[in-house]
């Protein structure tokens, strides 16, 4: 009986995975608000009834995709925070981490960039909630650094949100560059230069934030 239960559980996970993958593929060219449930099940090779064994509606599928997409984004942010070395080396490596994340998780980045301000409220709220949680984690790391001595918790949180927003917007910019064809490499270099300059500006502002 345990073997049968295990097989059924594996099949259930496989069909859920098929629906999520189908959703990601279809969302490459449209918003979640314009997607139909029958489109997803047809793409996944399932009957419409099979959809409801896993999700109540497309919004719940979207929230599941948010959780999966932001899990990979969270790993990117952790990696960027863990960078060592002088300020310039950390900035260069952070931009490299973001660019690499987009190359490895293009579908997830596209989904988040499109749905962050999209028309499906539960998905929009789920993305916002997770980004707030990331900002809290980043604030904890920044607040422990000597350069933050004397900062108020509110200012540290503001700085953390600035870093998270920068990472997300830079990832979205790299995503757009990847769809430009033959000019892709030059576009990516331009975006990387801009991202590094922006991080330098943030860094300078941080050092002098408490100056009278």
C-alpha positions in Angstrom: 0.0 0.0 0.0 2.8 2.4 0.8 4.4 1.7 -2.6 1.1 2.5 -4.3 0.7 5.7 -2.3 4.2 6.7 -3.3 3.6 6.1 -6.9 0.4 8.2 -6.8 2.1 11.0 -5.0 4.9 11.0 -7.6 2.3 11.1 -10.4 0.5 14.0 -8.6 3.7 15.9 -8.4 4.5 15.2 -12.0 1.2 16.5 -13.2 1.5 19.6 -11.0 4.9 20.2 -12.4 3.5 19.8 -16.0 0.9 22.5 -15.3 3.5 24.9 -13.8 5.9 24.4 -16.7 3.0 24.9 -19.2 2.0 28.1 -17.5 5.6 29.4 -17.6 5.9 28.6 -21.3 2.6 30.3 -22.2 3.4 33.4 -20.1 6.4 34.1 -22.2 4.1 35.9 -24.6 1.2 37.1 -22.4 0.1 38.2 -19.0 -1.5 35.8 -16.5 -4.7 37.9 -16.6 -5.1 37.0 -20.3 -4.3 33.3 -19.8 -7.1 30.7 -20.0 -7.2 27.5 -17.9 -7.9 25.4 -21.0 -4.8 26.8 -22.6 -2.7 25.6 -19.7 -4.2 22.2 -19.6 -3.9 21.8 -23.4 -0.2 22.8 -23.2 0.3 20.4 -20.3 -1.4 17.5 -22.1 -4.1 17.2 -19.5 -7.8 17.4 -19.3 -9.4 20.6 -17.8 -10.7 18.6 -14.9 -7.1 17.6 -14.0 -6.3 21.3 -13.4 -8.6 21.4 -10.4 -6.9 18.5 -8.6 -3.9 20.9 -8.1 -5.1 24.5 -8.2 -8.4 26.2 -7.5 -7.9 28.8 -10.3 -5.2 30.4 -12.4 -4.4 32.9 -9.6 -3.4 30.0 -7.3 -1.2 28.6 -10.1 0.3 32.1 -10.4 1.1 32.2 -6.7 2.8 28.8 -6.9 4.9 30.2 -9.8 5.7 33.3 -7.6 7.0 31.0 -4.8 9.1 29.0 -7.2 10.4 32.1 -9.1 11.3 34.0 -5.9 13.1 31.0 -4.4 15.6 31.3 -7.2 15.7 35.1 -6.8 16.3 34.7 -3.1 19.3 32.5 -3.9 20.6 35.3 -6.1 20.3 37.9 -3.4 22.0 35.7 -0.8 24.8 35.2 -3.2 25.2 38.9 -3.9 25.2 39.7 -0.1 27.9 37.0 0.5 30.4 38.7 -1.8 33.7 39.6 -0.2 36.5 41.9 -1.2 36.7 45.7 -1.7 33.7 47.8 -2.8 34.6 47.7 -6.5 35.1 43.9 -6.5 31.8 43.4 -4.7 29.9 45.6 -7.2 31.4 43.8 -10.2 30.6 40.4 -8.8 27.0 41.5 -7.8 26.3 42.5 -11.4 27.8 39.3 -12.7 25.6 37.3 -10.3 22.5 39.1 -11.5 23.3 38.6 -15.2 24.0 34.9 -14.5 20.7 34.5 -12.7 18.8 35.9 -15.7 20.6 33.5 -18.0 19.8 30.5 -15.8 16.2 31.5 -14.9 14.9 33.5 -17.8 11.4 32.3 -17.6 11.1 33.0 -13.8 12.6 36.5 -14.2 10.2 37.3 -17.1 7.2 36.1 -15.1 8.1 38.2 -12.0 8.9 41.3 -14.1 5.6 41.1 -16.0 3.4 40.1 -13.0 4.9 42.4 -10.3 2.5 45.1 -11.4 0.1 42.9 -13.3 -3.6 42.6 -13.1 -4.0 39.5 -10.9 -4.2 40.8 -7.4 -3.2 37.6 -5.4 -0.1 37.2 -7.6 0.8 40.9 -7.3 0.4 40.8 -3.5 2.5 37.5 -3.2 5.4 39.1 -5.1 5.2 42.3 -3.0 5.1 40.2 0.2 8.1 38.1 -0.8 10.1 41.2 -1.8 9.4 42.8 1.6 10.7 39.6 3.2 13.8 39.8 1.2 14.3 43.4 2.1 14.1 42.5 5.8 16.8 39.9 5.3 19.0 42.3 3.5 18.4 45.0 6.2 19.6 42.5 8.8 22.8 41.9 6.8 23.4 45.6 6.1 22.6 46.6 9.7 25.4 44.3 11.0 28.0 46.0 8.9 30.3 48.7 10.5 29.3 51.3 8.0 25.7 51.2 9.2 26.7 52.2 12.8 24.4 55.0 14.0 21.8 54.3 11.3 18.1 54.1 12.4 16.3 50.9 11.6 14.1 52.8 9.2 17.0 54.1 7.2 18.6 50.6 7.1 15.3 49.2 5.8 15.1 52.0 3.2 18.6 51.1 2.0 17.8 47.4 1.9 14.7 48.1 -0.2 16.8 50.2 -2.6 19.2 47.3 -3.1 16.5 44.8 -3.7 14.7 47.1 -6.1 18.0 47.6 -7.9 18.6 43.9 -8.2 15.1 43.2 -9.5 15.1 46.1 -12.0 18.6 45.2 -13.3 17.5 41.6 -13.8 14.6 42.8 -15.8 16.9 45.0 -17.9 19.2 42.0 -18.6 16.1 40.0 -19.6 15.0 42.7 -22.1 18.6 42.8 -23.5 18.5 39.1 -24.1 15.6 39.5 -26.6 17.3 42.1 -28.8 19.1 39.7 -31.1 22.5 40.6 -32.6 23.0 43.6 -30.3 22.5 41.5 -27.2 26.1 41.4 -26.0 26.5 45.2 -26.4 23.1 45.8 -24.7 24.2 43.6 -21.8 27.5 45.5 -21.4 25.6 48.8 -21.4 23.2 47.5 -18.7 26.1 46.1 -16.6 27.9 49.5 -16.8 24.8 51.3 -15.7 24.1 48.9 -12.9 27.7 49.2 -11.6 27.5 53.0 -11.6 24.2 52.9 -9.8 25.6 50.7 -7.1 28.6 53.0 -6.7 26.2 55.9 -6.2 24.3 54.0 -3.6 27.6 53.1 -1.9 28.8 56.7 -1.8 25.5 57.9 -0.5 25.6 55.2 2.2 29.1 56.2 3.4 28.1 59.9 3.7 24.5 59.4 4.9 25.2 60.5 8.5 27.4 63.5 7.5 26.2 66.7 9.0 
